[in-house]
Amino acid sequence: ISHKKFMREYVTKERKFELSDKSKQILRNLDKTVTIYSIPEIGITTHVDESKLHAWTRFKEFISELEYQSNLIKYREPSPIDVKDIQEIKEQFGEAEIGKLYVLISDGKQKKKKAIYFNELYRGDPYTGKILKFYAENMIIGAIRELMYVAKKIIYFTVGHKEYDTYPSKPTGLGRLLQYMELQENIEWRHINLLSVKTIPKDCEALYIFGAQQDFSKEEIDLLDSYVSIGGRLIVTLVPNNRKQRLKNLDDFLAKYGITVDRSIIFNPNFADRVATAVDFPNHKVNAGMQGNNLYFLNSCALKENIKASKDYVAVPIIRSDMSSTMVYQRYVKETDSFEWTQTDEGIKVLGVAVEPVIIDPDNQPLNKRFKMIVLSSTDAFTTNALRFYAVTGDTIIVYNYFVNLFKWVTEREQDILAPPKSFEEQPLVLAASDRQFVFWIVIVIMPFFGVLSGVVTYIWRRK
């Protein structure tokens, strides 16, 4: 019966073997064959910690779930010593490395491929063997989603205002973040000096102003206004400015769209570093699955949304600080031409704001008019110094995914936003000696005895 009428129901408390609805949707929308090759290191190396063994078991269960959700998912596990199988992978990917996964999407004419290290799929305790975090769904579904896009998406970073270095090749926290976005979103990064162009290029998927520390000229602001008027997409990350120069033009530009910027430094005094803990993620599409997670906004300033700034646009907070912590400001005092520390009362501070147009009739709203913008109060939140705060918990993947989700929201791809991977805790059943003896008699002796007895009685009854 189970073979003919197959069905499943999850009974684990955390439902940790179930894919998210977004992942299921991506798998249902597949129109090309996805082949996943894996060259396991299990059984090859002699020193494998217990957590890797458990992660491998969990990975195989995950693959089974993928195959159950879509018949276009094909899994192959060639033997590392099988020359023919390894040669096939080398022909497809140019390499065949033990401990790597290879994802290939093909429609018979065109092939796209991506490699992922197995060690990136989980975080475990090698001493206890416990799996602390499991990222397979996020990493593999993300790779499949990225490979489904044929054309690269072009992202432009502004230059000429002392912005932060935005080069994926650099071995910094931000460089690793940009590399991760390349993996997830098939992105190409370019740089643009607004003074040297007359218009923002048409192939610009989104424009990033990443930590500008010098103000924009009026000509550059006019160019940004023109970009907004045709439905441009902007992501702006700020830097506190403890000088008299206040980046007036850029701040005035943001104010037109309902974002008031206070460039004084704001942080939680409970941290040794200048960190504002972002813990409140209001109900918004970009915050899918973020409730219960923390972000660390190092070297942050404060924002305030102004819903009355424009009748055409609405600004809403998407990130707020810890409401139970006292925040400290460093304000410029004009009378003394200096900066002084002032402590405010306890309360939440806005660290991120999203802006989008007021849409009265979605059916008649032209796509090129759907301007979107996200402003974050910290650029250092994505640098090496901030990412070390996640080293203890191993949750760097969460801040990476959130940065990707910001991009997905401004480019009107909310349906592709993936929640952070579910974490789960092993909860072993521990039995005392008396409990084990009781279970033994019930399961091993009594239940089989009654099963045999009922069979004998049924046989005798039918013989009569």
N, C-alpha and C positions, 0 to 999 in steps of 0.2 A: 504493500500500500504506500509506504513512504517513498518508494522508488517511482511509482506512477504519479502520486499526488504530493510532490515535494513542497514543504513549507517549513519556515523557521520562525522562531520567536526568541527575542533576547531576554534573558532572565537575570543577567548580571546587573548589579546595582548601578554601575557607571555606564552600562551599555557600551563598553569600551571596544567592542568588535564591530560597531555600527558606523557606517560612513555618514558624514554630514549631508544634509539635503542639497547643499551647493555642489558637493562632490558627485552625488548621484545625478544631479542635473547635467553636469559636464559629461559624465559617462553616457547618459542617455542621448546626448547630442552628438556623440561621435559618429563620423561618417567615413572614417578611415581606420584601417587596421593598426592597432598599437601593439607592438611586440616589445616585451621587457625581457632582456637577457640579464642573467645574474651569474657571476662566477664566484661561488661562495668560498670564503676563507675557512669556514668551519670544516674540520676534518683534514685540512691541509697543514695549517700551522700547529705547532705543538703547545704553544702558550696562548690559550684563548680563555679569557675570563668568563665567569658564569653569566654575567649580564649580556655578553655577546651571544651566548647560546640561547638565552631567553629571548633576546631581540630577534634572533633568526627565526625562532618558532613563531613569534608574533608577526614577523614579516610574511611568513608563508601563509598565515591565517588571513592577513591583509590582502595578499595576492588572490587568495581564494574568493574573498569578498569582491574584489574587482572583477574577476571572471564571472561571478554570479550576477553582477550588475550589468555587464555588457559582454555580448559574445564577440565583440571586436577586440577584446583584450586577450592577448596571447602571451603566455609565460614560458620561457625556456631557460633551463638550468644546465648548460653544457658542463661536462666534466673538465676540470682544468688539465687533465692529462690526455684528453681526447683531441688529438692534433687536428682532425677534420673540423670539429665544432669550433675550436679556438680560431682556426683559420677563417671560418665563416664570419666570426665577429670582427676579426681584423680587417676583412674586406669591407665590412659595413662601416666600421668606426675608425679604422686605422690603428687600433690597439686592442688588447684584450688583457686587462689587468685584474688580478685576483683582488676581491674585495670591492669591486665596482658593479654598479647597475648601469645598463645601457638601454635607453628608451628610444625606440624607432617608430615613427609614424609614416605610413606609406599608403598611397592610393594606386599603386602600380606604375605611376609615371613619376611622381615626385616623392622624395624621401627627406625627412627631417629627423635629426637625432640629437640626443643629449646624454651626457654621462653624469652619474651621481655616485659619490662614495657611500658605501653602506654605513660607515661610521657616522655619517651626517644624519642618519634616520632616527637616532635614538641617543639618549643619555642614560647611562647606567652606573651602578655602584659595583666596581669589580670585586670588592671584598664580600659583599652580601649577595651579589648576583641580581639585585633588584633593579627593575626598569623604572627610572624616575620620570623620564619624558620620552614620548614616542612620536616622531615627526613624519612617519612614512606617508600618511595621508596628505599632509601639507606639501611635502617635497615632491612626491610622485604625481599627485593630481595637478600641482602647480606646473610641473614640467610638461605634462600632457596638455594642459591649457595653453601654455606658452607656445608649444610646437604646433598647435592648431592654427595659430596666426601665421599667414604666409609672409606678409609685408612687415618689415621692421617699423617700429614706431620711433619717430625722431623727437628727442627731448633736447631743448636748448637751455643752457645756463647763461645768465648774463655775466659779463665781465666788465672790468673798468671801475669798480667801486670797492675794491679791496674785499671781494667776496672770498669765501672759503675755497680752498682747492677742491675742485670737483673732477678728479681724474680716477677712473676705476682701476687703473694700473698701479696706483700708489698703495703701499701696504699700511693703510690707516683704517680706522673704524669706518669712516665715510667711504673710502675706496672699496672696502669689503661689502658695504651696503649697496653701492652702485653695481658691483659685480653680481650681487644677489638679484638685483632688479633685472640685470641683463639675462640671468638664468630664467627668472619667472616670467618676464614680459617681452622678451625679444626686442630689446630697446637699443637704440644707437644714441650715444651722447654727443652733443655738439655745443660749441660755445659761440656766443653772439655779443658783439659790442653794439649797443643800440645807437650810438653816435655815428656808426659807419653804415647804417642801413636806413632805407626810407620806410620799409614796412617789415613786420614780422613775417618770416617765410611761411608759405602756405602749407608746407609739410610739417609745421610745428604742432606736435600733438599736445604739448604743454610747455609752458615757459616757467623756469625756476629762477627765483631771486634768492640765492642761498647765502645768507649771512652778509649782506652788503654793509660795509662800515663807513662808506662815504655816500653822500647824497646824490640823487639823480638830477640831471639838468631838466629844465622846463621842456626842452625838446624831447628828451627821453620820456618824460611823463606824458607828453602829448602822444607819443608813439604807443605807450601802454594804453592810453584812453582809446586810441583807434583800434587797438587789438581787442580790447574789451567790447567795443561796439559791434564787432563782427563775431562775437561768441568765443573769444579767446579763453584759454584755461591757464590759471596762474596758481603756483604754490610759492608762498613767501615764508621764509624763516628769518627771524629777527635776531639781533644781537643788542644787548644793553649798551648804552652809550653814555659813559660817565665823563663826557666832555661837554662843553657848551654848544658844540655843533650838534644839532638834534635831528638831522636828516629830515628837515622840514618838508621838502617836496614829496618824498616818498610817504611820509606819515600823513600828509594832507591828501595824497592820492588814496590811501587806505581809508581815510576818514569819509571820503565821498561814498564809500560802499558800506559804511556802518561799522568800521573798526577803529576804535580809539586806542592809540599806542602810548603807553607810559614806559619809556626806555630806562627807567631806573631798575636796578637789580632787585630781584625778588627771590627769596629762597627760604627753606625750612631750617631754622636754627638748630634743629635736632641732628642735622648732618654736619660733618666736619667741612665738607665742600659746599659750594654754593649750588645746592640742589633744591628744586621745587618738585615735590612728589606729586605726579599726576595720577590720581586714583579714581576720579569721577568721570565717567564717560556717558554723557546723556544719550537718550534714545535718538540715534541718528544712523543712517545707513552705513556711514563710514566706520561706525563703532561696533559693527557686528562681532559678537563674541568677546569684546574687550572688557565687559563687566567682570570685576574680580581680579583684573591684572593691574600692574603698576608700570608707569613710565617715569623715567628720571630726567627731568628737565634741568640740566646743568647750565648755569650762567643764563638765567631766564629773565625776561622782562614781563610786564603785565599788560593784558589786553582788556578791552571792554567793548561789548557789542552795543550798537545804537540802532534799535529797530526803527527809529524815526528818521534816519539819515536820508533815506530815499524811498519813494513809493514804488520804484521799479525793482528794487533788490531787497532781500532779507538776509540779515546776518544773525547766525545762531551759534552759541558756544558748543564746542564738541569735546573740549577737554577742560577739566577743572582740577584745582589743586586739592590737597588734603584739607578738609574743612576743620579738622581738630588741631591743626598746627598754627602757631603764630608765625606770620611771615614778616620779613624785615626788608625795608626799602632803603635804597641809597639815593637820595634826592639832591638835585642841584639847587643850591640856595643862591639866588641872584644877588641879594644884598651883600653877602660875604664872598661871592665868586668862588664857592667851594662846594664840596659834597659832604653831606652829613647823613649818619645812619639814623633812621627813625623807625620805631617799632609800631606796627599797626595792631589793631585788635584781631582776635581770632576770626577766621572766616575763609570762605573759599575765594580763590582767585582764578580768573579765566586765563588759560594757557593756550587755547586754540579756538579759532573761529572759522566757520564755513559760510561762504556767501554764494547765493544763487538768485536768479531773477524770480520775481513773482509771476507765476504762470497761471493765467486765468483760464485759458482754453488750450490744453496740451495738444489737441489735435491740429490746431491752427498755429502753433508756435513753431516758427522755423528753427531748424537745428542750429544754424549759425548764430542764432540769438541766445542760445542757452549758455551764457557765460557762467563759469563757476570759478571760485577762488577759495583757497585755504590759506590761512595765516597762522603760523605757530610762533610762540613767544621765545623759542630757543632754537638755535642752530646747533649748539654743542650737544643737544640731546642725541645726536646721531654720530658723534665723534668718538674717538678711542677712549677719551677720559670718561665719557658717560657710559659707554658700553661695558666698562669694567664693573659697573654696579650689578650687571646681570650675570657676572661670572659665578657668583655664589649659587644662584638658582638655575643657571643654565638656560635662562629664558631670552637669550639674545634674539632667537628666532621670532619672538613676539614683536619686538620693536622693528625688526626687519619687515615682517609682514604688515605691520601697521603703516609703515612708510609706503609700501607697495599699494595698500588699500587707499591711501590718500590719492595716489595717482589714478587708481581705478575710478574713484568717485568723481574727480574733476573731469575725467574723460567719458563720463556717462556710461560706465560699465559696472554699476552697482551690483548687477546679478552675478558678477564674477568675484565679488569680495568673499574671501574665505576666512572663516573664523580661525583664531589661533588653534593649534592642535590640542586635542583634549589630553590632559594629564590624568594619570590614574595611579592609584596606590594598590599594591598587592595587599590582600587581606587574607592571609593563610588561616585555615581552621586549625586551632590548637586544641587537642583533646588530652584530658588527664587519663591516667592508666585505667581508672574505673570506666571512663567514657569509652575508651578504645575497646575494652572488654565487652561493654554493652553493645556497641556497634558491631563487633565481631559476631556475637551470638545472633543478633537480629538479621544482619545482612548475609552472613556466611552459613548460618545453621538453620535458624527458624524459617526465614522466608523461602529458601530452597526446599526445606522439608515439606512445608505446606504446598509448594508448587508441585512436588512429586506426588504428594498424597492426593491432591485434587485430580491429577492426571490418572492415577490408579483408580480412584473412585469413578471417574468418568468412563474409563475403559470397562470396568466391571458392569456399570449400569447399562452401557450400550450392548454388552454381550448378552444381557438377559432377554 
